[in-house]
Amino acid sequence: MPADSRDRVTVDLRGAGSVVHQWAMAQGLTVAAFVRRAVLKMAEAAVDPAESCPPVSTADRRHLLKVTLRLPAAHALLLAMRARAADVSQGAMSPR
């Protein structure tokens, strides 16, 4: 991929759009800039593999979000490792 290409992400916020928009506005950012900062902050956060994350409850599916990312292979591997450490699926199936 050329260095000057733009990465695109489509995010279905499933009802959380107004909250994300409000947070972005409160910080004087566009929604895109807000989401970029959030994703980078999460990607750069140090994770202690020994630290166990509680499993996410699937009882209330109204708060689930679908995120599709195009990542370099190293970042995808890191995401997979962190998902395993958090005991969550990278591709949870939701009932339709």
N, C-alpha and C positions, 0 to 999 in steps of 0.2 A: 504494500500500500504506500503510495507516495507520501512524503512527509507533510505536504501541504493539504492533503485531503481532509475532509471533515467527517468525523464519526457521527452517526445518527442513532438515536435511541427513541423508541416509542414506548411510552409508559401509560398504562391504563390505571389511573389512580382510584378507580372504583369508588367514587364518592368523596375522596379526600382532596379533590382539586381545590375546593374553596379554602381549606385549611392551608394547603401548600401556597396558594396564591396570597393569602393573608400574611403568612410568614415572610414570603419573598418581598411583598410590599413594605412590611415593617422594617426590613433591612435595606430597602431602597434598591432591590434587585429585580431583574426579570425572573420569571419562573425558571427559564432555562439556566440562568446563572446560578440561581439558588440550588437547583437540582445538581448541577455540575459540582458545586462546592460540597454538597452533601455526599455525593458519590465519592469524590476525591478524599474527603475526610474519613469516610468509612474504609476506603481502600488503603489509606496510609496509616490507619490506627494499628498500633502494636497489639498483637493477640498472643496471650499466653496459652499455649496448647493444653497446659495442665488445668487451666481455668474452665470449668464446665458451665455451659449456658443451659438454662432450663429449656425444655422443649416448648415450642409454641403451641398453644391450645388451638385445635381446629374446630372447637365448638361454635365459635361465632365467625362465620365466613364472610360477614359483611365488611370486615376490616382487612381482607386480603387484597394485596396489590399484585399486579402482574408487571414484571419488568423484563424487557428484552435488551440485552447489551451485546455489542460487538466489541470484543476485547482482544488485545494481544495474547498469545498463548500463555505467557508467564502470568498475566493477570487472571486469566481464566483458571489456571491451576491454583492460584492463591484463593480465588473465590470458592473453588471446589473444596479445598482444604478447610477453609473457614466454615463452609456449610456443614461439612462432616463434624468439625469440632463443636458446632452449635447444635448438632443433632437435628438438622433440618434438611429438607430435600431441596435440590436446585430446581426441580421441576415437579412440584406438588400438583397432583391432579385435583381439580375442583369439580364437584358435581354440577351438572348443567340442568 
